[in-house]
Amino acid sequence: MTLPPVPATLTHAQAEGYLDQCRAALAAAGTGAHVVLDASALHEFDSSALAVLLAVRREVLARGATWVVQGLPERARVLAGLYGVGELLPA
């Protein structure tokens, strides 16, 4: 299943709304799915974007599913690495 794509801007102001969209999509998908998250549009972000991605990861794993993040911009990967969570966002 594919989650709603990550918006071009994902900062603190958009974080909760996007997370709610992902939670609703995951609830509709049930358990054990393979989840794809497209982050290729992400352009403007802060650390809230990483917090959202990690929250989505928790939701996915809690449902017994697997996941992959496609198109995460290099700047976001670098930020994830600096925070020590890069390996939690599989490409």
PDB file of N, CA, C and O in Angstrom:
ATOM      1  N   MET A   1       0.840  -1.176   0.000  1.00  0.00           N
ATOM      2  CA  MET A   1       0.000   0.000   0.000  1.00  0.00           C
ATOM      3  C   MET A   1       0.881   1.232   0.000  1.00  0.00           C
ATOM      4  O   MET A   1       2.000   1.212   0.512  1.00  0.00           O
ATOM      5  N   THR A   2       0.374   2.286  -0.570  1.00  0.00           N
ATOM      6  CA  THR A   2       1.108   3.541  -0.651  1.00  0.00           C
ATOM      7  C   THR A   2       0.437   4.564   0.250  1.00  0.00           C
ATOM      8  O   THR A   2      -0.771   4.786   0.172  1.00  0.00           O
ATOM      9  N   LEU A   3       1.236   5.180   1.102  1.00  0.00           N
ATOM     10  CA  LEU A   3       0.729   6.247   1.977  1.00  0.00           C
ATOM     11  C   LEU A   3       0.598   7.538   1.184  1.00  0.00           C
ATOM     12  O   LEU A   3       1.156   7.655   0.093  1.00  0.00           O
ATOM     13  N   PRO A   4      -0.134   8.510   1.722  1.00  0.00           N
ATOM     14  CA  PRO A   4      -0.168   9.814   1.060  1.00  0.00           C
ATOM     15  C   PRO A   4       1.268  10.329   0.899  1.00  0.00           C
ATOM     16  O   PRO A   4       2.068  10.218   1.828  1.00  0.00           O
ATOM     17  N   PRO A   5       1.597  10.885  -0.257  1.00  0.00           N
ATOM     18  CA  PRO A   5       2.969  11.358  -0.452  1.00  0.00           C
ATOM     19  C   PRO A   5       3.314  12.483   0.528  1.00  0.00           C
ATOM     20  O   PRO A   5       2.465  13.288   0.913  1.00  0.00           O
ATOM     21  N   VAL A   6       4.567  12.506   0.909  1.00  0.00           N
ATOM     22  CA  VAL A   6       5.050  13.577   1.784  1.00  0.00           C
ATOM     23  C   VAL A   6       4.923  14.888   1.018  1.00  0.00           C
ATOM     24  O   VAL A   6       5.339  14.970  -0.137  1.00  0.00           O
ATOM     25  N   PRO A   7       4.354  15.910   1.645  1.00  0.00           N
ATOM     26  CA  PRO A   7       4.191  17.188   0.934  1.00  0.00           C
ATOM     27  C   PRO A   7       5.535  17.883   0.705  1.00  0.00           C
ATOM     28  O   PRO A   7       6.543  17.521   1.312  1.00  0.00           O
ATOM     29  N   ALA A   8       5.535  18.869  -0.164  1.00  0.00           N
ATOM     30  CA  ALA A   8       6.756  19.621  -0.459  1.00  0.00           C
ATOM     31  C   ALA A   8       7.295  20.327   0.782  1.00  0.00           C
ATOM     32  O   ALA A   8       8.506  20.450   0.960  1.00  0.00           O
ATOM     33  N   THR A   9       6.391  20.786   1.632  1.00  0.00           N
ATOM     34  CA  THR A   9       6.780  21.440   2.883  1.00  0.00           C
ATOM     35  C   THR A   9       6.250  20.613   4.042  1.00  0.00           C
ATOM     36  O   THR A   9       5.052  20.349   4.142  1.00  0.00           O
ATOM     37  N   LEU A  10       7.162  20.213   4.912  1.00  0.00           N
ATOM     38  CA  LEU A  10       6.762  19.461   6.105  1.00  0.00           C
ATOM     39  C   LEU A  10       7.565  19.996   7.287  1.00  0.00           C
ATOM     40  O   LEU A  10       8.662  19.534   7.601  1.00  0.00           O
ATOM     41  N   THR A  11       6.957  20.994   7.922  1.00  0.00           N
ATOM     42  CA  THR A  11       7.553  21.600   9.104  1.00  0.00           C
ATOM     43  C   THR A  11       6.592  21.374  10.273  1.00  0.00           C
ATOM     44  O   THR A  11       5.591  20.672  10.136  1.00  0.00           O
ATOM     45  N   HIS A  12       6.898  21.956  11.385  1.00  0.00           N
ATOM     46  CA  HIS A  12       6.058  21.790  12.571  1.00  0.00           C
ATOM     47  C   HIS A  12       4.591  22.122  12.268  1.00  0.00           C
ATOM     48  O   HIS A  12       3.684  21.463  12.778  1.00  0.00           O
ATOM     49  N   ALA A  13       4.369  23.127  11.451  1.00  0.00           N
ATOM     50  CA  ALA A  13       2.999  23.564  11.149  1.00  0.00           C
ATOM     51  C   ALA A  13       2.190  22.510  10.401  1.00  0.00           C
ATOM     52  O   ALA A  13       0.971  22.450  10.566  1.00  0.00           O
ATOM     53  N   GLN A  14       2.833  21.680   9.584  1.00  0.00           N
ATOM     54  CA  GLN A  14       2.120  20.676   8.794  1.00  0.00           C
ATOM     55  C   GLN A  14       2.208  19.267   9.388  1.00  0.00           C
ATOM     56  O   GLN A  14       1.498  18.365   8.943  1.00  0.00           O
ATOM     57  N   ALA A  15       3.056  19.077  10.371  1.00  0.00           N
ATOM     58  CA  ALA A  15       3.393  17.734  10.854  1.00  0.00           C
ATOM     59  C   ALA A  15       2.171  16.945  11.322  1.00  0.00           C
ATOM     60  O   ALA A  15       1.973  15.814  10.877  1.00  0.00           O
ATOM     61  N   GLU A  16       1.371  17.493  12.180  1.00  0.00           N
ATOM     62  CA  GLU A  16       0.246  16.742  12.751  1.00  0.00           C
ATOM     63  C   GLU A  16      -0.788  16.387  11.689  1.00  0.00           C
ATOM     64  O   GLU A  16      -1.329  15.281  11.695  1.00  0.00           O
ATOM     65  N   GLY A  17      -1.063  17.308  10.789  1.00  0.00           N
ATOM     66  CA  GLY A  17      -2.032  17.038   9.731  1.00  0.00           C
ATOM     67  C   GLY A  17      -1.578  15.909   8.815  1.00  0.00           C
ATOM     68  O   GLY A  17      -2.371  15.037   8.460  1.00  0.00           O
ATOM     69  N   TYR A  18      -0.311  15.922   8.434  1.00  0.00           N
ATOM     70  CA  TYR A  18       0.194  14.858   7.571  1.00  0.00           C
ATOM     71  C   TYR A  18       0.220  13.527   8.311  1.00  0.00           C
ATOM     72  O   TYR A  18      -0.122  12.494   7.737  1.00  0.00           O
ATOM     73  N   LEU A  19       0.618  13.543   9.566  1.00  0.00           N
ATOM     74  CA  LEU A  19       0.634  12.312  10.351  1.00  0.00           C
ATOM     75  C   LEU A  19      -0.779  11.729  10.474  1.00  0.00           C
ATOM     76  O   LEU A  19      -0.957  10.513  10.403  1.00  0.00           O
ATOM     77  N   ASP A  20      -1.768  12.582  10.656  1.00  0.00           N
ATOM     78  CA  ASP A  20      -3.161  12.116  10.717  1.00  0.00           C
ATOM     79  C   ASP A  20      -3.573  11.433   9.411  1.00  0.00           C
ATOM     80  O   ASP A  20      -4.262  10.413   9.434  1.00  0.00           O
ATOM     81  N   GLN A  21      -3.152  11.994   8.272  1.00  0.00           N
ATOM     82  CA  GLN A  21      -3.455  11.383   6.974  1.00  0.00           C
ATOM     83  C   GLN A  21      -2.837   9.988   6.870  1.00  0.00           C
ATOM     84  O   GLN A  21      -3.475   9.050   6.393  1.00  0.00           O
ATOM     85  N   CYS A  22      -1.605   9.867   7.318  1.00  0.00           N
ATOM     86  CA  CYS A  22      -0.915   8.573   7.263  1.00  0.00           C
ATOM     87  C   CYS A  22      -1.579   7.561   8.187  1.00  0.00           C
ATOM     88  O   CYS A  22      -1.747   6.397   7.824  1.00  0.00           O
ATOM     89  N   ARG A  23      -1.952   8.003   9.368  1.00  0.00           N
ATOM     90  CA  ARG A  23      -2.625   7.093  10.301  1.00  0.00           C
ATOM     91  C   ARG A  23      -3.940   6.587   9.726  1.00  0.00           C
ATOM     92  O   ARG A  23      -4.261   5.406   9.856  1.00  0.00           O
ATOM     93  N   ALA A  24      -4.696   7.464   9.098  1.00  0.00           N
ATOM     94  CA  ALA A  24      -5.972   7.056   8.503  1.00  0.00           C
ATOM     95  C   ALA A  24      -5.743   6.049   7.376  1.00  0.00           C
ATOM     96  O   ALA A  24      -6.478   5.068   7.265  1.00  0.00           O
ATOM     97  N   ALA A  25      -4.739   6.280   6.546  1.00  0.00           N
ATOM     98  CA  ALA A  25      -4.437   5.355   5.457  1.00  0.00           C
ATOM     99  C   ALA A  25      -3.990   4.008   5.998  1.00  0.00           C
ATOM    100  O   ALA A  25      -4.385   2.968   5.471  1.00  0.00           O
ATOM    101  N   LEU A  26      -3.177   4.014   7.035  1.00  0.00           N
ATOM    102  CA  LEU A  26      -2.717   2.759   7.633  1.00  0.00           C
ATOM    103  C   LEU A  26      -3.874   1.989   8.269  1.00  0.00           C
ATOM    104  O   LEU A  26      -3.935   0.764   8.168  1.00  0.00           O
ATOM    105  N   ALA A  27      -4.771   2.688   8.911  1.00  0.00           N
ATOM    106  CA  ALA A  27      -5.920   2.029   9.539  1.00  0.00           C
ATOM    107  C   ALA A  27      -6.786   1.346   8.489  1.00  0.00           C
ATOM    108  O   ALA A  27      -7.325   0.266   8.734  1.00  0.00           O
ATOM    109  N   ALA A  28      -6.922   1.960   7.338  1.00  0.00           N
ATOM    110  CA  ALA A  28      -7.725   1.388   6.270  1.00  0.00           C
ATOM    111  C   ALA A  28      -7.039   0.185   5.627  1.00  0.00           C
ATOM    112  O   ALA A  28      -7.705  -0.678   5.055  1.00  0.00           O
ATOM    113  N   ALA A  29      -5.706   0.124   5.717  1.00  0.00           N
ATOM    114  CA  ALA A  29      -4.953  -0.947   5.054  1.00  0.00           C
ATOM    115  C   ALA A  29      -4.932  -2.230   5.852  1.00  0.00           C
ATOM    116  O   ALA A  29      -4.686  -3.297   5.289  1.00  0.00           O
ATOM    117  N   GLY A  30      -5.180  -2.158   7.134  1.00  0.00           N
ATOM    118  CA  GLY A  30      -5.112  -3.365   7.945  1.00  0.00           C
ATOM    119  C   GLY A  30      -3.697  -3.697   8.360  1.00  0.00           C
ATOM    120  O   GLY A  30      -2.838  -2.818   8.434  1.00  0.00           O
ATOM    121  N   THR A  31      -3.454  -4.971   8.630  1.00  0.00           N
ATOM    122  CA  THR A  31      -2.160  -5.394   9.157  1.00  0.00           C
ATOM    123  C   THR A  31      -1.357  -6.166   8.109  1.00  0.00           C
ATOM    124  O   THR A  31      -1.907  -6.714   7.154  1.00  0.00           O
ATOM    125  N   GLY A  32      -0.053  -6.190   8.317  1.00  0.00           N
ATOM    126  CA  GLY A  32       0.836  -7.011   7.519  1.00  0.00           C
ATOM    127  C   GLY A  32       1.139  -6.517   6.118  1.00  0.00           C
ATOM    128  O   GLY A  32       1.719  -7.263   5.329  1.00  0.00           O
ATOM    129  N   ALA A  33       0.782  -5.325   5.787  1.00  0.00           N
ATOM    130  CA  ALA A  33       1.011  -4.800   4.434  1.00  0.00           C
ATOM    131  C   ALA A  33       2.467  -4.380   4.254  1.00  0.00           C
ATOM    132  O   ALA A  33       3.208  -4.219   5.224  1.00  0.00           O
ATOM    133  N   HIS A  34       2.856  -4.208   3.007  1.00  0.00           N
ATOM    134  CA  HIS A  34       4.132  -3.560   2.694  1.00  0.00           C
ATOM    135  C   HIS A  34       3.778  -2.114   2.363  1.00  0.00           C
ATOM    136  O   HIS A  34       2.995  -1.847   1.452  1.00  0.00           O
ATOM    137  N   VAL A  35       4.358  -1.200   3.104  1.00  0.00           N
ATOM    138  CA  VAL A  35       3.989   0.214   3.011  1.00  0.00           C
ATOM    139  C   VAL A  35       5.089   0.993   2.293  1.00  0.00           C
ATOM    140  O   VAL A  35       6.273   0.855   2.604  1.00  0.00           O
ATOM    141  N   VAL A  36       4.678   1.806   1.336  1.00  0.00           N
ATOM    142  CA  VAL A  36       5.599   2.648   0.587  1.00  0.00           C
ATOM    143  C   VAL A  36       5.262   4.105   0.887  1.00  0.00           C
ATOM    144  O   VAL A  36       4.108   4.524   0.802  1.00  0.00           O
ATOM    145  N   LEU A  37       6.293   4.864   1.238  1.00  0.00           N
ATOM    146  CA  LEU A  37       6.127   6.287   1.514  1.00  0.00           C
ATOM    147  C   LEU A  37       6.983   7.058   0.519  1.00  0.00           C
ATOM    148  O   LEU A  37       8.205   6.908   0.503  1.00  0.00           O
ATOM    149  N   ASP A  38       6.356   7.873  -0.301  1.00  0.00           N
ATOM    150  CA  ASP A  38       7.062   8.661  -1.318  1.00  0.00           C
ATOM    151  C   ASP A  38       7.385  10.036  -0.747  1.00  0.00           C
ATOM    152  O   ASP A  38       6.489  10.832  -0.464  1.00  0.00           O
ATOM    153  N   ALA A  39       8.673  10.301  -0.583  1.00  0.00           N
ATOM    154  CA  ALA A  39       9.115  11.579  -0.028  1.00  0.00           C
ATOM    155  C   ALA A  39       9.824  12.437  -1.066  1.00  0.00           C
ATOM    156  O   ALA A  39      10.517  13.392  -0.716  1.00  0.00           O
ATOM    157  N   SER A  40       9.653  12.105  -2.327  1.00  0.00           N
ATOM    158  CA  SER A  40      10.410  12.803  -3.368  1.00  0.00           C
ATOM    159  C   SER A  40      10.024  14.273  -3.540  1.00  0.00           C
ATOM    160  O   SER A  40      10.824  15.054  -4.054  1.00  0.00           O
ATOM    161  N   ALA A  41       8.834  14.663  -3.130  1.00  0.00           N
ATOM    162  CA  ALA A  41       8.415  16.063  -3.264  1.00  0.00           C
ATOM    163  C   ALA A  41       8.953  16.943  -2.136  1.00  0.00           C
ATOM    164  O   ALA A  41       8.928  18.169  -2.241  1.00  0.00           O
ATOM    165  N   LEU A  42       9.434  16.332  -1.070  1.00  0.00           N
ATOM    166  CA  LEU A  42       9.875  17.085   0.108  1.00  0.00           C
ATOM    167  C   LEU A  42      10.993  18.058  -0.260  1.00  0.00           C
ATOM    168  O   LEU A  42      12.026  17.668  -0.803  1.00  0.00           O
ATOM    169  N   HIS A  43      10.764  19.306   0.043  1.00  0.00           N
ATOM    170  CA  HIS A  43      11.738  20.348  -0.301  1.00  0.00           C
ATOM    171  C   HIS A  43      12.082  21.206   0.917  1.00  0.00           C
ATOM    172  O   HIS A  43      13.252  21.472   1.192  1.00  0.00           O
ATOM    173  N   GLU A  44      11.065  21.626   1.629  1.00  0.00           N
ATOM    174  CA  GLU A  44      11.269  22.480   2.806  1.00  0.00           C
ATOM    175  C   GLU A  44      10.835  21.686   4.035  1.00  0.00           C
ATOM    176  O   GLU A  44       9.695  21.228   4.121  1.00  0.00           O
ATOM    177  N   PHE A  45      11.758  21.531   4.983  1.00  0.00           N
ATOM    178  CA  PHE A  45      11.452  20.720   6.159  1.00  0.00           C
ATOM    179  C   PHE A  45      12.321  21.150   7.326  1.00  0.00           C
ATOM    180  O   PHE A  45      13.322  21.849   7.168  1.00  0.00           O
ATOM    181  N   ASP A  46      11.900  20.707   8.509  1.00  0.00           N
ATOM    182  CA  ASP A  46      12.701  20.873   9.715  1.00  0.00           C
ATOM    183  C   ASP A  46      12.725  19.523  10.423  1.00  0.00           C
ATOM    184  O   ASP A  46      12.316  18.513   9.851  1.00  0.00           O
ATOM    185  N   SER A  47      13.188  19.505  11.628  1.00  0.00           N
ATOM    186  CA  SER A  47      13.298  18.225  12.341  1.00  0.00           C
ATOM    187  C   SER A  47      11.932  17.592  12.588  1.00  0.00           C
ATOM    188  O   SER A  47      11.852  16.397  12.874  1.00  0.00           O
ATOM    189  N   SER A  48      10.870  18.361  12.485  1.00  0.00           N
ATOM    190  CA  SER A  48       9.521  17.790  12.618  1.00  0.00           C
ATOM    191  C   SER A  48       9.251  16.754  11.537  1.00  0.00           C
ATOM    192  O   SER A  48       8.519  15.793  11.773  1.00  0.00           O
ATOM    193  N   ALA A  49       9.828  16.934  10.362  1.00  0.00           N
ATOM    194  CA  ALA A  49       9.641  15.963   9.292  1.00  0.00           C
ATOM    195  C   ALA A  49      10.205  14.608   9.711  1.00  0.00           C
ATOM    196  O   ALA A  49       9.584  13.574   9.465  1.00  0.00           O
ATOM    197  N   LEU A  50      11.365  14.610  10.336  1.00  0.00           N
ATOM    198  CA  LEU A  50      11.934  13.351  10.821  1.00  0.00           C
ATOM    199  C   LEU A  50      11.065  12.746  11.908  1.00  0.00           C
ATOM    200  O   LEU A  50      10.865  11.533  11.949  1.00  0.00           O
ATOM    201  N   ALA A  51      10.556  13.584  12.779  1.00  0.00           N
ATOM    202  CA  ALA A  51       9.680  13.080  13.841  1.00  0.00           C
ATOM    203  C   ALA A  51       8.436  12.419  13.241  1.00  0.00           C
ATOM    204  O   ALA A  51       7.991  11.381  13.731  1.00  0.00           O
ATOM    205  N   VAL A  52       7.882  13.004  12.200  1.00  0.00           N
ATOM    206  CA  VAL A  52       6.714  12.426  11.535  1.00  0.00           C
ATOM    207  C   VAL A  52       7.076  11.089  10.894  1.00  0.00           C
ATOM    208  O   VAL A  52       6.342  10.112  11.040  1.00  0.00           O
ATOM    209  N   LEU A  53       8.196  11.040  10.189  1.00  0.00           N
ATOM    210  CA  LEU A  53       8.598   9.788   9.548  1.00  0.00           C
ATOM    211  C   LEU A  53       8.819   8.686  10.577  1.00  0.00           C
ATOM    212  O   LEU A  53       8.466   7.532  10.338  1.00  0.00           O
ATOM    213  N   LEU A  54       9.393   9.030  11.703  1.00  0.00           N
ATOM    214  CA  LEU A  54       9.606   8.033  12.752  1.00  0.00           C
ATOM    215  C   LEU A  54       8.284   7.609  13.389  1.00  0.00           C
ATOM    216  O   LEU A  54       8.125   6.450  13.773  1.00  0.00           O
ATOM    217  N   ALA A  55       7.349   8.528  13.503  1.00  0.00           N
ATOM    218  CA  ALA A  55       6.022   8.176  14.031  1.00  0.00           C
ATOM    219  C   ALA A  55       5.298   7.248  13.055  1.00  0.00           C
ATOM    220  O   ALA A  55       4.639   6.297  13.476  1.00  0.00           O
ATOM    221  N   VAL A  56       5.418   7.518  11.764  1.00  0.00           N
ATOM    222  CA  VAL A  56       4.817   6.639  10.765  1.00  0.00           C
ATOM    223  C   VAL A  56       5.465   5.263  10.858  1.00  0.00           C
ATOM    224  O   VAL A  56       4.776   4.245  10.785  1.00  0.00           O
ATOM    225  N   ARG A  57       6.777   5.226  11.018  1.00  0.00           N
ATOM    226  CA  ARG A  57       7.485   3.950  11.164  1.00  0.00           C
ATOM    227  C   ARG A  57       6.913   3.149  12.338  1.00  0.00           C
ATOM    228  O   ARG A  57       6.649   1.954  12.212  1.00  0.00           O
ATOM    229  N   ARG A  58       6.724   3.816  13.475  1.00  0.00           N
ATOM    230  CA  ARG A  58       6.161   3.128  14.640  1.00  0.00           C
ATOM    231  C   ARG A  58       4.788   2.546  14.332  1.00  0.00           C
ATOM    232  O   ARG A  58       4.488   1.411  14.701  1.00  0.00           O
ATOM    233  N   GLU A  59       3.958   3.329  13.655  1.00  0.00           N
ATOM    234  CA  GLU A  59       2.615   2.878  13.297  1.00  0.00           C
ATOM    235  C   GLU A  59       2.678   1.668  12.364  1.00  0.00           C
ATOM    236  O   GLU A  59       1.938   0.700  12.535  1.00  0.00           O
ATOM    237  N   VAL A  60       3.561   1.736  11.386  1.00  0.00           N
ATOM    238  CA  VAL A  60       3.708   0.641  10.428  1.00  0.00           C
ATOM    239  C   VAL A  60       4.138  -0.631  11.142  1.00  0.00           C
ATOM    240  O   VAL A  60       3.532  -1.686  10.953  1.00  0.00           O
ATOM    241  N   LEU A  61       5.177  -0.537  11.957  1.00  0.00           N
ATOM    242  CA  LEU A  61       5.695  -1.717  12.646  1.00  0.00           C
ATOM    243  C   LEU A  61       4.696  -2.266  13.652  1.00  0.00           C
ATOM    244  O   LEU A  61       4.632  -3.478  13.859  1.00  0.00           O
ATOM    245  N   ALA A  62       3.915  -1.394  14.281  1.00  0.00           N
ATOM    246  CA  ALA A  62       2.910  -1.843  15.240  1.00  0.00           C
ATOM    247  C   ALA A  62       1.814  -2.665  14.547  1.00  0.00           C
ATOM    248  O   ALA A  62       1.141  -3.477  15.182  1.00  0.00           O
ATOM    249  N   ARG A  63       1.648  -2.447  13.256  1.00  0.00           N
ATOM    250  CA  ARG A  63       0.649  -3.193  12.484  1.00  0.00           C
ATOM    251  C   ARG A  63       1.254  -4.443  11.827  1.00  0.00           C
ATOM    252  O   ARG A  63       0.603  -5.102  11.016  1.00  0.00           O
ATOM    253  N   GLY A  64       2.489  -4.757  12.183  1.00  0.00           N
ATOM    254  CA  GLY A  64       3.133  -5.940  11.623  1.00  0.00           C
ATOM    255  C   GLY A  64       3.489  -5.799  10.159  1.00  0.00           C
ATOM    256  O   GLY A  64       3.625  -6.797   9.451  1.00  0.00           O
ATOM    257  N   ALA A  65       3.639  -4.584   9.705  1.00  0.00           N
ATOM    258  CA  ALA A  65       3.930  -4.316   8.301  1.00  0.00           C
ATOM    259  C   ALA A  65       5.417  -4.003   8.115  1.00  0.00           C
ATOM    260  O   ALA A  65       6.155  -3.810   9.080  1.00  0.00           O
ATOM    261  N   THR A  66       5.826  -3.958   6.864  1.00  0.00           N
ATOM    262  CA  THR A  66       7.169  -3.503   6.503  1.00  0.00           C
ATOM    263  C   THR A  66       7.005  -2.197   5.755  1.00  0.00           C
ATOM    264  O   THR A  66       5.914  -1.857   5.295  1.00  0.00           O
ATOM    265  N   TRP A  67       8.116  -1.462   5.639  1.00  0.00           N
ATOM    266  CA  TRP A  67       7.988  -0.196   4.930  1.00  0.00           C
ATOM    267  C   TRP A  67       9.269   0.209   4.263  1.00  0.00           C
ATOM    268  O   TRP A  67      10.348  -0.293   4.579  1.00  0.00           O
ATOM    269  N   VAL A  68       9.133   1.128   3.331  1.00  0.00           N
ATOM    270  CA  VAL A  68      10.258   1.712   2.620  1.00  0.00           C
ATOM    271  C   VAL A  68       9.926   3.183   2.359  1.00  0.00           C
ATOM    272  O   VAL A  68       8.776   3.549   2.117  1.00  0.00           O
ATOM    273  N   VAL A  69      10.969   4.010   2.417  1.00  0.00           N
ATOM    274  CA  VAL A  69      10.830   5.438   2.116  1.00  0.00           C
ATOM    275  C   VAL A  69      11.518   5.684   0.781  1.00  0.00           C
ATOM    276  O   VAL A  69      12.722   5.467   0.648  1.00  0.00           O
ATOM    277  N   GLN A  70      10.760   6.131  -0.197  1.00  0.00           N
ATOM    278  CA  GLN A  70      11.318   6.394  -1.518  1.00  0.00           C
ATOM    279  C   GLN A  70      11.536   7.878  -1.723  1.00  0.00           C
ATOM    280  O   GLN A  70      10.711   8.699  -1.321  1.00  0.00           O
ATOM    281  N   GLY A  71      12.657   8.220  -2.352  1.00  0.00           N
ATOM    282  CA  GLY A  71      12.900   9.588  -2.772  1.00  0.00           C
ATOM    283  C   GLY A  71      13.213  10.585  -1.669  1.00  0.00           C
ATOM    284  O   GLY A  71      13.094  11.792  -1.875  1.00  0.00           O
ATOM    285  N   LEU A  72      13.612  10.097  -0.499  1.00  0.00           N
ATOM    286  CA  LEU A  72      13.943  11.044   0.573  1.00  0.00           C
ATOM    287  C   LEU A  72      15.134  11.887   0.139  1.00  0.00           C
ATOM    288  O   LEU A  72      16.183  11.336  -0.196  1.00  0.00           O
ATOM    289  N   PRO A  73      14.996  13.209   0.139  1.00  0.00           N
ATOM    290  CA  PRO A  73      16.091  14.076  -0.316  1.00  0.00           C
ATOM    291  C   PRO A  73      17.365  13.868   0.512  1.00  0.00           C
ATOM    292  O   PRO A  73      17.318  13.528   1.694  1.00  0.00           O
ATOM    293  N   GLU A  74      18.472  14.079  -0.137  1.00  0.00           N
ATOM    294  CA  GLU A  74      19.771  13.878   0.510  1.00  0.00           C
ATOM    295  C   GLU A  74      19.896  14.721   1.780  1.00  0.00           C
ATOM    296  O   GLU A  74      20.427  14.248   2.785  1.00  0.00           O
ATOM    297  N   ARG A  75      19.416  15.951   1.742  1.00  0.00           N
ATOM    298  CA  ARG A  75      19.510  16.806   2.945  1.00  0.00           C
ATOM    299  C   ARG A  75      18.775  16.179   4.121  1.00  0.00           C
ATOM    300  O   ARG A  75      19.230  16.268   5.262  1.00  0.00           O
ATOM    301  N   ALA A  76      17.649  15.549   3.849  1.00  0.00           N
ATOM    302  CA  ALA A  76      16.891  14.887   4.916  1.00  0.00           C
ATOM    303  C   ALA A  76      17.635  13.647   5.404  1.00  0.00           C
ATOM    304  O   ALA A  76      17.629  13.357   6.600  1.00  0.00           O
ATOM    305  N   ARG A  77      18.272  12.918   4.502  1.00  0.00           N
ATOM    306  CA  ARG A  77      19.072  11.747   4.908  1.00  0.00           C
ATOM    307  C   ARG A  77      20.250  12.181   5.783  1.00  0.00           C
ATOM    308  O   ARG A  77      20.569  11.526   6.776  1.00  0.00           O
ATOM    309  N   VAL A  78      20.882  13.273   5.411  1.00  0.00           N
ATOM    310  CA  VAL A  78      21.994  13.789   6.213  1.00  0.00           C
ATOM    311  C   VAL A  78      21.502  14.175   7.604  1.00  0.00           C
ATOM    312  O   VAL A  78      22.142  13.845   8.603  1.00  0.00           O
ATOM    313  N   LEU A  79      20.373  14.870   7.674  1.00  0.00           N
ATOM    314  CA  LEU A  79      19.814  15.260   8.964  1.00  0.00           C
ATOM    315  C   LEU A  79      19.481  14.023   9.796  1.00  0.00           C
ATOM    316  O   LEU A  79      19.757  13.988  10.995  1.00  0.00           O
ATOM    317  N   ALA A  80      18.896  13.022   9.172  1.00  0.00           N
ATOM    318  CA  ALA A  80      18.579  11.781   9.885  1.00  0.00           C
ATOM    319  C   ALA A  80      19.854  11.126  10.411  1.00  0.00           C
ATOM    320  O   ALA A  80      19.868  10.592  11.520  1.00  0.00           O
ATOM    321  N   GLY A  81      20.911  11.165   9.625  1.00  0.00           N
ATOM    322  CA  GLY A  81      22.188  10.616  10.067  1.00  0.00           C
ATOM    323  C   GLY A  81      22.755  11.375  11.245  1.00  0.00           C
ATOM    324  O   GLY A  81      23.294  10.771  12.172  1.00  0.00           O
ATOM    325  N   LEU A  82      22.642  12.679  11.220  1.00  0.00           N
ATOM    326  CA  LEU A  82      23.137  13.501  12.333  1.00  0.00           C
ATOM    327  C   LEU A  82      22.397  13.184  13.632  1.00  0.00           C
ATOM    328  O   LEU A  82      22.983  13.212  14.715  1.00  0.00           O
ATOM    329  N   TYR A  83      21.107  12.883  13.511  1.00  0.00           N
ATOM    330  CA  TYR A  83      20.303  12.528  14.682  1.00  0.00           C
ATOM    331  C   TYR A  83      20.446  11.052  15.061  1.00  0.00           C
ATOM    332  O   TYR A  83      19.909  10.612  16.078  1.00  0.00           O
ATOM    333  N   GLY A  84      21.169  10.298  14.241  1.00  0.00           N
ATOM    334  CA  GLY A  84      21.375   8.888  14.534  1.00  0.00           C
ATOM    335  C   GLY A  84      20.199   7.982  14.210  1.00  0.00           C
ATOM    336  O   GLY A  84      20.076   6.895  14.774  1.00  0.00           O
ATOM    337  N   VAL A  85      19.335   8.423  13.304  1.00  0.00           N
ATOM    338  CA  VAL A  85      18.153   7.624  12.980  1.00  0.00           C
ATOM    339  C   VAL A  85      18.097   7.267  11.490  1.00  0.00           C
ATOM    340  O   VAL A  85      17.077   6.775  11.008  1.00  0.00           O
ATOM    341  N   GLY A  86      19.157   7.506  10.785  1.00  0.00           N
ATOM    342  CA  GLY A  86      19.166   7.245   9.342  1.00  0.00           C
ATOM    343  C   GLY A  86      18.808   5.820   8.973  1.00  0.00           C
ATOM    344  O   GLY A  86      18.108   5.591   7.987  1.00  0.00           O
ATOM    345  N   GLU A  87      19.283   4.857   9.757  1.00  0.00           N
ATOM    346  CA  GLU A  87      19.021   3.442   9.454  1.00  0.00           C
ATOM    347  C   GLU A  87      17.557   3.061   9.680  1.00  0.00           C
ATOM    348  O   GLU A  87      17.124   1.989   9.257  1.00  0.00           O
ATOM    349  N   LEU A  88      16.804   3.920  10.335  1.00  0.00           N
ATOM    350  CA  LEU A  88      15.383   3.634  10.584  1.00  0.00           C
ATOM    351  C   LEU A  88      14.496   4.050   9.412  1.00  0.00           C
ATOM    352  O   LEU A  88      13.291   3.797   9.416  1.00  0.00           O
ATOM    353  N   LEU A  89      15.100   4.689   8.412  1.00  0.00           N
ATOM    354  CA  LEU A  89      14.353   5.162   7.247  1.00  0.00           C
ATOM    355  C   LEU A  89      14.846   4.430   5.999  1.00  0.00           C
ATOM    356  O   LEU A  89      15.593   4.998   5.203  1.00  0.00           O
ATOM    357  N   PRO A  90      14.431   3.169   5.825  1.00  0.00           N
ATOM    358  CA  PRO A  90      14.972   2.356   4.716  1.00  0.00           C
ATOM    359  C   PRO A  90      14.558   2.876   3.366  1.00  0.00           C
ATOM    360  O   PRO A  90      13.410   3.267   3.151  1.00  0.00           O
ATOM    361  N   ALA A  91      15.512   2.874   2.459  1.00  0.00           N
ATOM    362  CA  ALA A  91      15.240   3.330   1.089  1.00  0.00           C
ATOM    363  C   ALA A  91      14.863   2.151   0.220  1.00  0.00           C
ATOM    364  O   ALA A  91      14.596   2.321  -0.969  1.00  0.00           O
TER     365      ALA A  91
END
